């Protein structure tokens, strides 16, 4: 359903951009150059017209993608659609004029202003009206229960039952399609209360099963409805949900939450909730971060080709074994992947089991020690970044063997899996490599700080400090 909806937006936006571009050429020909309708055929003989008819829509689609237009297309609101289309139209028209039209021959600068305003109005109108129709159709599908979003209820007491009843009886359906509930603490709730909600929806498990439940049922929303004596578990619940990805979290409020203004209603017809935004950055920053990952990785793989060749030769000549070393690490949302490095250890380094490297580690080859000093062993990970399993900046990925030990002492480590792991990180810059689990836990606070301050600016600072560390040879 979501793919079909996204295709509707893309096709609509493409046709709208093409029509707006064609309308601009006709407007300039008829209104600004004052030619007759008999000369309109000249438009179709203009190579720039046909070139723009292909390239300009592609540019608009790139802008919309960066803006985040094609993400969560089933949840778009009509007011948001209006504001987003206005902003994108303004930015896009400015770019078109500075890139494509600023060097055109004109009789007066008033023609520029007229062309600008015409293109802005026409493009916005041609784009927004089809979007409004598509969005309205989707909103109506939600309100009439033809479309819903898989939702899990966190809680099994009277408040959970009351929350479900309120959502089902509200004037306009909110789209919450409950697949079941998660039992938080049955000992604190009367058996009769638990049986009441279990007659409505099945029990899917406990908090420890959260990730499996989310993956199996494709959960998009979690509604937390706790009893007063269960509120102390809220932090554990939020930790469990947040570690599963970008799930919308709604918490049933009490009188104090309403009194202090924690409730921000999006619709006057829907039940009040405290809504927690799980996105760490604005959509456009996520898009630019991925674009930067791809461009920089491609550039690095091409530019560093001689370095790859020389390093591979030296690794092969200085110790027996393969040039590259692929090790399974745990990445975004707990998904395992193969992380690639230049081999810096002897081939039998972990015959006795997993072990972290230390200073003067005898398992490291002489050239491997140098590679680690200048982070040369890490450069094959640009391939991982290009594939999308890693990013340039993000918490360093660990093996499941060590994650299990870290989580026992610091459960908040699971929050790091909300983002892709990186070649370099705040923890790597501030702390460096960890030689034991104690150091991993200590380094964790820097990676958690990264999540709280995640932005393109923060990524740039971390990359710059990483380059400084490389040139200073302060790696280990």
N, C-alpha and C positions, 0 to 999 in steps of 0.2 A: 504493500500500500504506500509506504513512504517513498520507495523508488519511483513509483508511478506518479506520485504527487510532485516529486522533485523534477521529473521529466516534463510535467506540465508547466512548471515555472520556467524551466530552461528554454523550452520551445517558445513560450509566450514572450519571454524577455528577448530572445533572439529575433523573432519576427518584429517586435516593437522597435528594437534598435535599428533594424533594416528600414522599416517604414519611416522612422524619424529622420534617418540619414537621407533617404530619397526625398522626403518633404523639404529638408533644408536646401537641397540642390534646386528643387523647383521654386522654392521661395526666393532664393537669391537670383534665379534667372528671370522670374516674372516680376517680382516686386522691387528688387534692387537694381537689376540691369534694365528693367522696363522693356524686355523683349516680348514679342508676341507669341501666341500659342504655337505658331508655325515653327518657332525656333526651339521649342521645348525638346525636340528630337536631339538637339546638340548635347543635352545632358547625358543621353545614353551613348554618345560617342566619346565621352570624357573618360579617360582611363582612371582618373582619380575617383570618379563615381563608383566604378566597379571594384576598385581596390578597397575603397572605404566600406563598400557593402559587405565585404568579407572580413576585413580587419577590425572595423569599428565594433560590430557585435561581439567579436571575440574579446575585445578590450572591456566592453561592458560586462560580459560574463566573468572575466577575471576580477573586476571591481566588486561585483556582487558576491563572488566566492570569498574574497578577502573580508568583505563586510559581514559574512556569515548568513547571507540570505538563504542559502540552500541547506542550512542545518536546522533540524527540528521543524521541518516544513509543515507537519501536521498540527503544530501548536501555535502557529502564527496568529496574532490578533490583528484586527482591522486597523486600529489606531497605530499600532507599531508598524504595520505595513505602510501606512501613510507617511509616517515620519522617516522611516528608513528609505523609502523611495524618493522623498524630497531631498534628503541628504546625499544619497548616491547620485541623483540627477544633477545636483549642483556641482559636486566634485567631478563627475564624469564630463560634463559640458565644459567646465574650466580646462580640464586636461585636453579635450579635443581641440579647443580653440588655441591653446598654447603650442600644441604639438603639430596640428594639421592645418590650421587656418590662419595663423598669425602672419604668415608671409604672403597671403593672397593680395592681389592688386585690388584696391578699393578706391571709390570716388571720394568717400568721406568716412570719417571714423564713426559716424552715426550708423553706417551700414554694419559695422562690427557689433555695436550694441543691439541693433535690430536682429541680426543673425543669432546673437547669443540668447536673447530673450525668446526668440522664436523656437530655437532648438530646445531650450530648457522647458518651455511650456509644452511643446509637442511631444518631446521625449517623455516627460513626466506623465502626461495624459495617456499616451499610447501604452506606457508601461503599467501605470497604476490601475487603470480600469480593468484589464484582464486579471491582474493580481487580485484586485478586490473581489472579482467574481469567483476566482478559485478559492480564495480564503473564506469568503462567505459560505460557499458550498461546503467547505470542510467544517466550519464552525457549526453550521446547521446539522451536519452529520454527527457531530459530537453531542449536540443538544438533543437530538432525536435518538440517541443511543445506537446509532449505526456505526459509530467509531468510538473506541475506548482505549485507554492506556493501562497496560498491566500494572497493578498496584498491589503492594503488600501492606497489611496492617501490622504494626508493631505493638503488641499488647493483646490481652485476652479477657480483660475485666469489663465492668459496666461502662467505663468511659469509651473503650473500644467499640462496644456494642452501640452506645449512644452516637458516637461519631459516624459509624456506618449508617445508622438510621437517619441522621441529619443529612448526610450526603445523598442518600437515596430519595429523600423526600423534599429536597430543595427545589425551588421553582425551575431553575435551569440545570440540567445535568452537567457535572463538571468533567466527566470523561473518565473517572476512576473506575476501572474494571478490576475488581478485587479477585485475586487468584488464591488467596489464603491469608492466614495470619501467622505471626511468629510468637511463640510463647516466651515471654520475658522472665516471669517469675510466678509459676503456678501456685507456689506455696503461700504467696501473699494474697491470693484470690480464692474466693469460695468456689468449690467445685461446681456449684449450680451456675455461677456466672460464666465460667469457662465453657460449660456445656451449652450455654445460651448462644455464644458466638460460634461454637463448633458446629451448631446446627445450620448456620448460614454459610460458613466457608471452612475449608479444611485447615488443619494445623500443618504447616510446612516444615517445622523444626524449631531450632533455637538460634540464638545469635551466632553461635559457632558455625552454623550452616549457611550463613548469610550469602557468601559468595557463590556457593553451589546453587542456592535458591534463585539468586539474581540471574545467573547464567542459564539455568534450566527454563525459567519462566519469562526471561527477557524483561525483567522488572524495570520500569521507568520511574515510578514514584513509590515512596515509602511514607506512610502516614503513621506518626508516632502518637499513640493515645495511651498514656500511662496513668495508673492510679497514684494518688498522693504519696503512698509509701514505696512506690517504684521509681520516683523521680531521681533518686541517687544513682540509678543505672543509666541515666540519660547520656552521660559522657561515653560510656561503653557502647551504647547503641549508636551514637553518632560516629564513633570510631569505626564500628563494624560496617556501617552503611557507606561512609566516605571512602573506605578502602576498596569499595566495589566499583568506583567510577562516578560518572556524572549523573547521579540519581537525584531527582527532586525530592527534598525532604520537607514534609509539612508536619508541624507539631501542634497538637491541640492546646490552645491557650487556657490559662486560668484567669481569674479576676485581676490578679496583680499584673499579668502580661498586658491586659487590655488597658489598665490604669496608667502604666508607664509608657504606653504608646508603641509597643512592640509589634502591633498588628497593622499590616499595610494591605488593605483590600484592593484587589484588581477588578473585582466585580461586586456590585451591590447585591447580587442575587445568591452568591456563593457563601458557604460556611467560612467563618474566620479561622485562619491558621497563621502560625509563625512559619514563614517560608525561608528556608536556608538555601542560598545560592551556592552551588557546588563548583561553578566555573571559576578558576583561579585567575584568569585574565579575560579581557574583552575578546569577542570573537575575532576581530580584525588582527589582534596580536597573535592569537593562535595561528591564523593563516599566514601571517608574515614570518612567524617563527619557523613554520614548516617550509616556506619558500626559501628562507635563509639557509635552512639545513640542506636543502637540495642543491642550491646554487654553490654554497661554500664547499660542500662535499664533492661535487663534480669538479670544481676548480682545483681542490686539493688533490683529488685522484689523478687529474691530468698533470698539474704542475709538479707533483711529487713523484712522478713516474721514475725519473732517474734515481731518486732516493730509495724507492721501493726495490729497484733492481740491484743497487749496490748493497743495500741492507740484506736482501735475500741471499746474495752471493756470500756475504760475510757470515751470516747465520749458518749457511750450509757448510762453509769451509771450516768454521771454528768448532763445530760439534755435530756429531751424527744425529740424524733425525730429520723430520719435516721442517720446512721453513716457517709455515704458519701453524698456529695453535688455536683450535676452536674448542671453546668450553661452554657448557650450558649454563646460562644465567637466567634469572627471573626478571621479567620486564613489566611492561604496562599491564595493570590489572591481573598480575600474577601469572602472565603467560610466559612460558619458557622460550628461549631462543638461543641460537648459537652466536656467541661473541667471538670475534676474530682478533688475533694479536700475532705479532711476530714472536716466535718461540724464544723465550729468554731463559728457560730452564733446561736441564738435561731431561731426556725422554722418560727416565724412570723416577721423576721427581715426586710423584704421588702414588707410587706403588703401595705404600703403607696406608693410604687414605688421604682425604683432603687435609691440607695444611696451608696456613697463610705464610707468606714470605716475611722474613725478618732481615735486619741488618746483618751483613756477613753471612747470609744464607748460603750454605755449600751447594744447594741445588741450583743456584743461579750460575749460568756460564759467565766467563769474563766479559764477553761482548754483551751479554744480556744485562750485566750490571750497568754498563754504559748506556744501553738503550733505555733502561728504566730511569736513569738520571735525567735524560733529556726527553723522556716520554716517547721515544722513537718506537717502542713496541706497541704503542696504542694506535698508530696511524692507520692500520688496516680497518679500524672501526669506522672510518668514513664510509666504508661499504655498508656497514650496519645502518648508518644514518641515512644513506641513500635508499635503502630498502624500507626504512620506516620503523625498524625495531628499536632504534636508538635516536637520540637527538644530540646536537652539539653540546648543549648544556642541560644537565639534569642529574639527579642523584645517581651515584655509581651503582650498577647492578651487582647483586651478590648471588651466590649459589644457595640453593634451598637448604643445604646442610647448615649453613651459617645463619640463614634467616630464621630457621626454627629455634636456634639458640638465642638470637637477638630478641625475638618476639616474646620469649619467656621473661625477659628482663625489661623490655621496652615495647609493649604492644603497639605504641604509636608508630613504630617502624612501618606498619602496613600502610600508613598514609602516603608513604613515598611512592607506592605503586599507583597512585592517582595520575602520575605523569610518566612519560617515557624516560628511561635511564639515559645518562649522557656520557660523552667522552670525558668531559670535565664537569666539575660541580663546585658549589660553594664549600662543601666539606673537603673536597680534594684540594682546593686552593688554600683554605685556612688550616687544615689539619694534615693533609697528605694521606698516604697509604696507611691502612690499619694493619697491625701485625697480630692482633688477637681480638677476641670478641669484646673485651673491655674497651679497647680503642674504637671499635665499630660503634658501640653504644655512645661513647663520648663524641664521636664525629657526627652522630645522628642529629644533634641539636642544630648543627649548621645546615644540614639538608632540610630540616623542618623549617628553619628560618627562610630557606629558599622558597618553600611553598607559600609562606606568608607574604613574601615580597616578590613573587614571580612576576616578571615583566621583561620586555625586550631590553630595557635599560639595564636591568640586573644581569641579564644574559651577556650583554656587551661588556660590562665590567668584569664578569668572571672570565670571559674569553681573553680580555686584555691582560688580566693578572696571570692567566695560564701561560700566555706567550712570554711574559716576563720571567716566570718560573722556569720555563724551558730554556731560555737564553742564559739564565743564571745557573742552570744545571742543579736546581735545588730539589729535584724529584728523588725518590728513593725506591 
